[in-house]
Amino acid sequence: FEVVDIGIPEVFIGGLLGASLVFMFSAFAMSAVGESAEAVVGEVRRQFTEIPGIMTRDTKPDYGKCVDVVSKAALEKMMKPGLLAVAMPILTGLAFRAVGYYTGDKLLGARAIAGFMMFATVTGILMALFLNNAGGAWDNTKKLVETGQYGGKGSETHKASITGDTVGDPSKDTVGPSLH
């Protein structure tokens, strides 16, 4: 085939699956960052409990253990979005190939996967640009408030900007670059 006709329902559905992949990948990657952060918080709490000299600065924390926790959590938690990005195009192509076999269209799987890839690429680029810029804006908002603008540190605005920064950091540091 030479043309990808999104007027064919199966091709359009393949495209919608491709676009949805971007959003599912983003959600899984954001969750991975949150779960990894929870693991670090647990390790820090453990160290504060088991090494009492940390609070008085008599003993240094075990930084290596925190780095180990972050590394293991990142590798473990990013498997889900990685597998999704690899498996979903393959499964989509195979599913529509099977549909094409029964409907007499041998190239339906290829057409559907072409729609999948086109929609995923366009949606991924737009989503990456959005997440990179929005994440940076949320991060910079907190920095602006901390300079004394809009009530400064401790204000309700500062509390809200911390929440924004919590979402902004994984957006600009993890999900946006992963999609790009």
C-alpha positions as CSV (number, residue, x, y, z in Angstrom):
1,F,0.0,0.0,0.0
2,E,1.1,3.6,-0.6
3,V,-1.5,5.6,1.4
4,V,-2.6,5.4,5.0
5,D,-6.3,6.1,4.8
6,I,-7.6,7.0,8.2
7,G,-11.1,6.8,6.8
8,I,-10.8,3.0,7.1
9,P,-12.3,2.3,10.6
10,E,-9.6,-0.2,11.5
11,V,-6.8,2.2,10.6
12,F,-8.4,4.9,12.6
13,I,-8.8,2.6,15.6
14,G,-5.2,1.7,15.2
15,G,-4.4,5.4,15.3
16,L,-6.5,6.0,18.4
17,L,-4.6,3.1,20.1
18,G,-1.3,4.8,19.1
19,A,-2.5,8.1,20.6
20,S,-3.7,6.4,23.8
21,L,-0.3,4.7,24.1
22,V,1.3,8.1,24.7
23,F,-1.1,8.9,27.6
24,M,-0.8,5.4,29.2
25,F,3.0,5.6,28.9
26,S,3.0,9.0,30.6
27,A,0.7,7.9,33.4
28,F,2.9,4.8,34.0
29,A,6.1,6.8,34.0
30,M,4.6,9.4,36.4
31,S,3.5,6.6,38.7
32,A,7.0,5.1,38.5
33,V,8.6,8.3,39.7
34,G,6.1,8.6,42.6
35,E,6.7,5.0,43.7
36,S,10.5,5.4,43.4
37,A,10.2,8.6,45.6
38,E,8.2,6.6,48.1
39,A,11.0,4.1,48.3
40,V,13.5,6.8,49.0
41,V,11.3,8.3,51.7
42,G,11.0,4.9,53.3
43,E,14.8,4.5,53.3
44,V,15.4,8.0,54.7
45,R,12.9,7.3,57.5
46,R,14.6,4.0,58.2
47,Q,18.0,5.7,58.5
48,F,16.6,8.4,60.8
49,T,15.2,5.7,63.0
50,E,18.1,3.3,63.0
51,I,21.0,5.8,63.0
52,P,20.2,8.4,65.7
53,G,23.4,10.4,65.1
54,I,22.1,11.7,61.8
55,M,19.8,14.4,63.4
56,T,22.6,15.7,65.5
57,R,25.1,15.5,62.6
58,D,27.4,13.2,64.6
59,T,26.9,10.5,62.0
60,K,26.6,10.7,58.2
61,P,23.7,9.1,56.5
62,D,24.3,6.1,54.2
63,Y,24.1,7.9,50.9
64,G,25.1,4.9,49.0
65,K,22.0,3.0,50.2
66,C,19.8,5.8,49.0
67,V,21.4,5.8,45.6
68,D,21.0,2.0,45.5
69,V,17.3,2.3,46.4
70,V,16.8,5.0,43.7
71,S,18.6,2.9,41.0
72,K,16.7,-0.3,41.8
73,A,13.4,1.4,42.0
74,A,13.9,3.2,38.7
75,L,14.9,0.1,36.9
76,E,12.0,-1.9,38.4
77,K,9.3,0.7,38.1
78,M,10.1,1.7,34.5
79,M,9.7,-1.8,33.2
80,K,5.9,-1.3,32.9
81,P,6.1,1.7,30.7
82,G,8.9,0.2,28.7
83,L,7.1,-3.0,28.1
84,L,3.9,-1.1,27.1
85,A,5.9,0.9,24.5
86,V,7.3,-2.3,23.0
87,A,4.3,-4.6,23.3
88,M,1.4,-2.4,22.3
89,P,2.5,-1.8,18.7
90,I,3.2,-5.5,18.2
91,L,-0.1,-6.6,19.7
92,T,-2.0,-4.0,17.7
93,G,-0.4,-5.1,14.5
94,L,-1.1,-8.8,15.2
95,A,-4.7,-8.1,16.2
96,F,-5.5,-6.2,13.0
97,R,-3.6,-8.7,10.9
98,A,-5.9,-11.4,12.3
99,V,-8.9,-9.2,11.5
100,G,-7.5,-8.7,8.0
101,Y,-7.1,-12.4,7.5
102,Y,-10.8,-13.0,8.3
103,T,-12.0,-10.1,6.2
104,G,-9.7,-10.9,3.2
105,D,-7.5,-7.8,3.6
106,K,-3.9,-9.1,3.9
107,L,-2.4,-5.7,4.6
108,L,-4.9,-4.5,7.2
109,G,-2.5,-5.1,10.0
110,A,0.2,-3.1,8.3
111,R,-2.2,-0.3,7.6
112,A,-3.5,-0.2,11.2
113,I,0.1,-0.2,12.6
114,A,0.9,2.7,10.2
115,G,-2.0,4.6,11.6
116,F,-0.9,3.6,15.1
117,M,2.7,4.9,14.5
118,M,1.5,8.2,12.9
119,F,-0.9,9.1,15.7
120,A,1.5,8.0,18.4
121,T,4.3,10.1,16.9
122,V,2.2,13.3,16.5
123,T,0.6,12.8,20.0
124,G,4.0,12.0,21.6
125,I,5.7,15.1,20.2
126,L,2.8,17.4,21.3
127,M,2.7,15.7,24.8
128,A,6.4,15.9,25.2
129,L,6.4,19.6,24.4
130,F,3.5,20.2,26.8
131,L,5.1,18.3,29.6
132,N,8.5,19.8,29.2
133,N,7.1,23.3,29.2
134,A,4.4,22.9,31.8
135,G,6.8,21.1,34.1
136,G,9.4,23.9,33.8
137,A,6.6,26.5,34.5
138,W,5.5,24.7,37.6
139,D,9.1,24.4,38.8
140,N,9.8,28.1,38.1
141,T,6.6,29.2,39.8
142,K,7.8,27.7,43.1
143,K,11.1,29.5,42.7
144,L,9.3,32.8,42.0
145,V,7.1,32.5,45.0
146,E,10.2,31.7,47.2
147,T,11.7,35.1,46.2
148,G,8.9,36.7,48.1
149,Q,6.3,37.2,45.3
150,Y,2.7,36.4,45.9
151,G,3.1,35.9,49.7
152,G,6.5,34.2,49.8
153,K,7.5,31.1,51.7
154,G,4.9,29.7,54.1
155,S,2.0,31.3,52.3
156,E,-0.9,29.4,50.8
157,T,0.5,30.3,47.4
158,H,3.8,28.7,48.3
159,K,2.0,25.5,49.5
160,A,0.2,25.4,46.1
161,S,3.4,26.0,44.2
162,I,5.1,23.1,46.1
163,T,2.3,20.8,44.9
164,G,2.8,22.1,41.3
165,D,6.5,21.5,41.6
166,T,5.9,17.9,42.8
167,V,4.0,17.3,39.5
168,G,6.3,19.5,37.4
169,D,9.6,17.8,38.2
170,P,8.6,14.4,36.9
171,S,6.9,16.0,33.9
172,K,10.0,17.9,32.8
173,D,12.6,15.5,34.0
174,T,11.1,12.1,33.2
175,V,8.0,11.9,31.1
176,G,8.6,14.7,28.7
177,P,12.2,13.6,27.8
178,S,11.1,10.0,27.6
179,L,8.5,10.8,25.0
180,H,10.8,13.0,23.0
